Amino acid sequence: MGPFCLVLSFSLITLFLLAHPALGITRHYKFDINLQNVTRLCHTKSIVSVNGQFPGPRIVAREGDQLLIKVVNHVQNNISIHWHGIRQLRSGWADGPAYITQCPIQTGHSYVYNFTIVGQRGTLWWHAHISWLRSTLHGPIIILPKRGVPYPFAKPYKEVPVIFGEWFNADTEAIISQALQTGGGPNVSDAYTMNGLPGPLYNCSTKDTFKLKVKPGKIYLLRLINAALNDELFFSIANHTITVVDVDAVYVKPFETEIILIAPGQTTNVLLKTKSHYPSATFFMTARPYVTGQGTFDNSTVAGILEYENPHKFHSSNSKKLQLFKPVLPPLNDTSFATNFTNKLHSLASPQFPANVPQQVDKQFLFTVGLGASPCHSNQTCQGPNGTMFQASINNVSFVMPTTALLQSHFSGQSNGVYTPDFPTYPLIPFNYTGSPPNNTMVSNGTKLVVLPFNTSVELIMQDTSILGAESHPLHLHGFNFFVVGQGFGNFDPNKDPANFNLVDPIERNTVGVPSGGWVAIRFLADNPGVWFMHCHLEVHTSWGLKMAWIVLDGKLPNQKLLPPPADLPKC
């Protein structure tokens, strides 16, 4: 073959790639972790941020793209970044939770997260996954469909990410450090935020208000993300109805609502159809917490403003006279609204987007999730219940973080002294979980894991307990989506409840709320080899030990095995 033929063949390859964009492209990002001074509520503090942005930069990709994200740590804190909801098929080294899949990135060091987006499209997000640093280290991941593949809903005129967060005037690392030392509850946040801004309902914050300017008669896709550390949130836009079309980057059967509930870790895409004329009014968009526990919380409301762009600008001189409408949100403890909302969520379950819920189950598990206590250290006074230390647990095991990464230990076969593969699959001592608690509320401690053969189909019942008060817990599973096949209140009844499971179009997601005083049933196929973290996305509960991990073993085929670790994997 001559030079001309070689040039021609390369040109043909280029044309083939351009004509077949479904193969995906490689997208490069660089995250510089630095300190940045930010002022909110008339209080200036130094926060850890990415590229000097708060919230952090958005990542935009298409289904099928490969992402190479170089994270360079310029701060004194150890850092790791989790790409929340990304399946990480065979790329567990890029998942990000510190001491689970990697040692953290130390000061002056860097790490390239390398993963491909397979079979996912919608809204996800990234955040720090070490201590409480995600309070300021977070941002959106926007996954567009492959080129030429439309949304299964009306094409929006514009797409807008909206991230809910929490602002603390104090240093969050100091807050959780003090709480773990004293055994008591941590101080609560000073405000909720919308795209980093608290809004006009807080003192000294009117100028820090997120404003969404819209045109009449248009459809907007709002990509909602709850990045708050410790609170589920109600959200509504005054005098407007929204249509839910996607949760956790999975299309749903669309339904209209005026209010949504979104837990930490969850994402919800909604369509907002604006009014067909220019209203002479502005509209609050507000969010405030849904609270089920006994602890203290930030009982406040973040507000943004929806306002209509008017080409004639006749509003400009009368802007202060415009009528302001405010939405009415449910009461703080409105569990019936929470239940009704979650019951409306169903997978699209169409030929193009099927709901591949496992119909048969290989292994069944029952995990209790909730708060407990442990004895105070000697010669110390603790601020937990009756002078004890707050702890949280799954099946009465409060997870102890290792000092070396679990995935490295598993891959190298050197697990001795790091973890044991004996996490209890059922509560060791059954009790009336949502009734009167047992006399002994003390929890055990350990680094215990569940080991699953490749392609095991799993059914997991997560049961809330009322030991220290019933509470809703948003549980997040890394490395997988799962199907929410059932939920209810009281104690799960294995003889009656499975008859009502939805195995046709259950919602598929990566973070689910365990109902306060109830249970939720999920199913997933363990088809992704590696070590996968599962934890409560209320950061205080994770800090107290409400977490565990699964090991999924390699399959027999080459494409069913975990790839070897990258050369730049951080060291402990």
N, C-alpha and C positions, 0 to 999 in steps of 0.2 A: 504493500500500500504506500503510495507516494505522499508527499507533504500536503498536496491539495486535498487528497482523500481524508487525511487526518484532520485538517481544518474543517472540512465538510462534516465529518462525523462528530467533532466537538460541537459544531453549530447545531447539528440535529439533536444532540443530547440536550443542549441549552433550550432548543425549541420544545423538546419533549417535557423538560422540567417546567417550562412556562405554561405549557398546555395542560399539565397535570399537577396543579398546585396542591391537590389532596395529599401529595407526598410530604408536604410541610417544608418549612425553611428553618434555619437556625437563627435564633435571635439572641443578641448579646446585651447584657446589662451589667453595669457596675454599681455596687452599693458601697459607698464610703460611710462608715459608721463614725460619727463625730459628735461632739457636744455643741449645742446650739442654745442661745438664750431666747426664751419665749415668754411673752407677757400675756397673762390671762387674769381676769378678775382683779386688775391692778396689782398683780403679783408677778414679778419676774423671777424665773428660775432657769437653771441650766438643765436641759434634757438631752437624752441620747436620741439621735435622729439619723436618718439616712439622707445623704446628699443635701443636708441642710433643710429638709422639708418635713413639715408636720401637718397632717399625716404624711406618710412617706410616698415616694413616687409610685405611680400606677404601672403595672406590667400589662402590656397588651399583646396577645398572641392569638393564633388560630389553632383549632383542633388539628393535631398532627404535627405541630411545630416542636422543635427541640429548643430548650432554653439553656443558656450558659450564663449564670449570674455570679460574677466575682464579688465576694463580700470581703472588704478590707477593714480590719478593726483598728481604729485610731484612738479608742478610749480605754480606760483602765478596767472596765468590766469585761469579763468573758462574754462572748456573744455566740448565739446560734440562731438561724432563721428557719422557720417552718413554713412550708407552702401549703397552707391549710386546705385540705380537700383534694389536692392532687393525688391521683392514685399511686404514683411512683412504682409502676410495674417493673419489677426487678431492679429498681434504682433506689433501694432503701437508704443507701449512703447519702442521698440528697434530701431525705425527709426532714431532718433538722432538729428534733428534740434533743437537748443536751443530755449526755450520758445514756441515751437510749440508742440512737443510731450513729452518734458521733460524739467525740469530745468537743467542747466548745472552742471557738476561734479565740486565741489569746491575743493580748495587746501586741500590735505590730505585725500580726500574721494575717493571712488571707486564705480563702477556700472558694473553689468554684463549684457551685451547685449545678449539676448537669442532669437534666431529665427531659423526657418527651411527654407531651400531652396526648394521651391515647383515649379516644372515645368520650371526651368531655367537652362541653361547651356551656357557657353561662358565666356566673360571677363566683369567684373564690377570693381568697385574700392571703396575704403573707404577714407573719408577725414573729417577733423574737420568741424563742421558746426556752427561756432560762430565767428563773426567778420571776420578778414582776416587770421586766423591761418592756414587755409588749404594751404597757400603758402608753408609751410614746413611739415604739418601734412597730409600725404596722402600715399596711397600704393595700390597695385593691389589686386583684388579678382578674383581668377581663379576657375571657376566652371567646373569641368569635367563632361562628361555624366555619367549616371549610368554604372556600370561595365557591360561589354558585349555589350554595345550600341556604335556603331562606329560613328565617325563624318560623315556627309553627303558629305564629300570631301576627297581627298587623305590624307592618314595618314601622318602627318609630321614626319620628322626625329628628330626635336627638336622644342621646344616651347620657345619663348623669350618675356617677357614683356618689352615694351618700353613706358616709361612715359615721356610726355612732361610737363615742368613746367616753372616757371619764378623765376629768382633770383633777389632779391633786396638787394643792399648793406646796405640800411637803414632798420630800423625796420618797418615791414608792419603795425603793430598796431599803431605806431606813424604816419605813412603816412595817414591811413584812418581817424584817429582821427583829424589830422590837416585839412584834406579836409572837414570833416563834420562841423568843427568849422568855417572855412572860407567860406564855400559854394561853393568853386571852385573844379576843377578837381584834383585828387590825382597825385602825382609824379609817373612816369612810372617805370617799372622794368629796371634793368641794363643788363639783359641777359635772353635769353631763355635757357632751359636746356633739356637734353635728359638723362633720368635716373640719374638726379641730376647734370649732367656735362655740362658746357657751350660749350666746344669744341674749336677747333683751330682758329676760325674766330674772337674770342674776344682777346683783349690784355691780356697777362698774364694768358692764359688759355689752352695752348697747351697740357700740361700734364693732364688736366682735360677733357679728351675726351672719350666718350663711344665708345668702339670698339666691333664690332660684327664679330667674327671669324667663318667662314663657310667652309664646305667641298664642292667640286664640285659635281654637279649632284644630290643634295639633296633638299628636300622640308622643309622649315622652316615656322613655324606659328608664325608670329609677332603679339603680343597682344598690340595694340596701345591704349594709354589712354591720353586724353588731360586734364591735371590737372592744366594748366595755369590759372591764376586768371582772366585775362581780354581779352584774344585774341583767336580768331579762327585761325587755322594754316593750311597752305599747307605743305604737306610732300611728299618727293620723294627720291628714291635711284638711283644714276646715273647708266645709262646703264642697268637697270634691270626693268622688268615688274612685277607687283604684282597683285594678284587676291583677290578681296574683297569677303569674305565668311560669315561675321557675323558683325552686328553692335549692340551695346547695349545689348549683350548676346542674340541676335535673329539671327538665320540663314537667309541668303539672297540668292537670285539667284546669283551664282557667276558671276563676270565680271572682265575682265582685265583692268588695268589702269596703267599709269606711275606716276600719282599724286593722292593723296587723299586730301580731306578737312575734318578737324575734329574740332568740336567746343568744348569749355570747357564743361566738363561733359560727353562728348560722348566717346565711345570706338569703335574701328574698328579692327577686326581680318583680317589679310591678309596672303596669302600664297606667299612665296618667293621661286621660283625655281632657284637654283644657276646654274651658267654656267657649262657645262659638262667637261670643262678642267680647268686647273689652269691658270687664266689670269695673265700676268706679269704687274699687275696694282692694285691700290687700288681705292675705290669708296666712295665718300662722300654720306652720308644720311643727308639731310638737311630739316629743317622746318623753316618757317617764317610766319608772320601774314597775314591774309586776313582782310583788314580794310575797313569799310564802313562809320564810323562816322566822325564827324568833330574834335574830340578831339585829343590830343597828344597820341602817342603810341611809343612803342619801335621798331624802324625800324631796326631790326638786324636779324641775321640768326644763328641758332644753327646747328652745324654739328657733326655727328658721322662718324665713318669710318667702312666700310665693307671691310674686307680683307679675302683672302682665305688662309686657313691653308695648308701648303705644307709639306708633310711628309719628303721630302728630304732637307728641310730648305735651298734650294739654294737661297731663297730670302734674307736670313739674312744679307749677306754681301752687297747686292745690294738694300736694302730696300729704301734707299734715292733716288735711281735712278728710282724707279717704277713710271710709269705714273699715274697721279691722275686725275680721272674723276669727274666732278661736275654736278649735275642735274640742269635743267633749270626750275625754279618755275614760276607760273603765276604772272602777275603784282599784286601789293598789293590790288587793288580794283577790281579784276576780278570777277564781279558778274556773268557774263555769264558762266565762268567755274564752279562757285559754283552752279549755277542752273542746268547745264548739269550733274554735278556729282550727285547731290541729285536726279535728275530724273532717274538715273540708278539704284537706290536702290528699290528693290522689295522683299517682303517676299518670302520665299521658297514656301509656300502655297502647301505643299505636303500632302498626307494622314497622314504621320507620324508627320509632323510639319505644321498643318493647320493655315490659317490666319482667325481667328474668329472675323472678323470685324463686328460690329453691322450693320445689314442691315436696321433696323428701329431705329428711334431716339425718345426718350421720351422728352428730353429737349434740346433746342438750346441756345447757348450763343455767343455773339460777344464781345470780349475784345480788346480794343485798348491798345497797349503797346508802350511806348516811353518816351522821356525825356520832362520835363517841368521845372518850376521854382516856387519858393515861395518867399514871401517878406523877406527881411533881418530882423533879430531881431533888435529891437530898440537900438539906440546908437551903432550900429555896421556897419562896412563896409564889404560888401560881394564881393567875387571874381567870382560869377556866372554871367550869362548874364545880362547886364545892371544893375549891382549892386545887383542882386538877388542871391538866393541860388539855386544851381542845385537840382532838385528832379526828381524822375522817378515814373511812375504810371501805373496802369492798370485801364482802364475806369475812368481815372482822379482821382483815389484814391491812394495816396501814403501810403503804409501800415505802421502802427505804431506797432512796436514790443511790446507785452505785457510784464509785469514783472512777470507773473506766466504762467505756461505752458497751452496752449489752450486745449490740450487733457485731462489734469486733470480737468480743468474747465468744459469741456463738459461731461466727465464721471461722475463727482460728481453732475452735474446739477447746478453748481454755476457759471454761466457765467455773471451775472450782474456785470458791471463795468470792465469786462475783454474783451469781444467782443460783437458785434451785428451781427445777422444773415441776414443782409440786403445789402450784396455786390451787386452792380448794375449788372444785367445780360446783359445789353446793355449800350452803352454810353448814359449818361443822356442828353447830347446836341450833336446830330450828326453834323458832319462837313465834309469838304473835307479832309479826313485823310492824303492823300499823296499829296495834292495840296497845295494851300495857307492856312497857319495856321490861326486859329481864332485870334482875337485881344487880347483876354485874355488867356494867357498861364499858369496862376496860377493853381496849383493843390490843391485838398483837401487832408486832412489827416484823417486816421481812422483805427481801427482794425475791419474790416468787413469781414464776411465769407459767402460762399454759402452753403446752406444745401440741401443735396440730399437724398431722400429715397433710401434704399438698392435696388440694381439691376437696378437703373436708367441707361438707355443708353443715353450718352451725346454726342452732337456734339458741338465743340468749334471752333469758328473762331477767330484767333489771328491776329489782324491788326496792322501793323507798322504805326507810324505817323511821319510826317515830321516837327513837331512843332519846334524842335531845330535841324533839319537835320535828314533825313532818316537814319536808321541804322539796321543792322542785330542783332537780339536778340535770343540767344539760351535759350529756355524756358525748364525747367525741372519740371516734375510732380512727386512728391513722391507717393509711394504706388501703382503705376499702370504702366503698359505699355499702350501705345495708338497707334492707327493706323493713319498714315499721309495720309488722303484720297485725299487731293488736296492742291495746292498752286499756287500763281500767283502774278502779279505785279499790282500796282494801288490799287483802292478801291475794296473790295469784293462786287460782284454783286449777291445778293441772288436769282435773277431771272434767271441768266445765268450760273454762275459758278458751282452750284451743278450738273448740267447735265454732267460735265466732271470729277466728282469724281470717283476715283478708289476704288471700293468695292470688288474687286476680290483678288488682291495680293499687297495691299499697304504695305509700310514698317511699321514695328512695332518697337517702340523704347521708350525710357524714356526721351530723350532730343532732341528737334527739333529747328532748326534755323527758326525764323520768317524772311522771306526775307526782305532785305533792300528795303523800298518803296513798300512793298507788303503784302501778307497775307498767312497764312497757316491754313488748316482745319484738325482737329484731331477728332477721335471718340474713346470713351472708355466706358466700362461697370463698373459702380460704385458698384463693388461686394466685396469691402473690407472696413468693418466698421472702422471708426476712424477719425482723423483729419489729412489732407494731405496738405503739403506745395506745392505751385507752385511758381517758381521764375525764374528770368533771371540768367543764370550761369556766366554772366559777373559780377564779385564780386562788382565792383563799382556801377553797376546799382541796385543790391540787396541792397547795403548800402544806396542808395538814395531812396529806397522804391518800386522798381519794383518787387512786391511779393504779394501774397494773399494766402488764404487757403480754402479748401473744408472740410465740415463735411459730412461724409457718415454715415447715421443712421444704427443702428442694423437691421438685418432682423428678421423674426419670428422664424426661426429654431435655435436650440442651436449652430450649427456650422456656423451661420451667425452673431454671436454677438462678439463684442470686448471682449477679455479676461480681467480680472481685472488687475490692475497695480501690478508689482512685489514689494516685501517688501523693496527692496533696491533702489527704484526709488529716484533719487536725489530730494532734497527739495530746494525751492528758498529762 
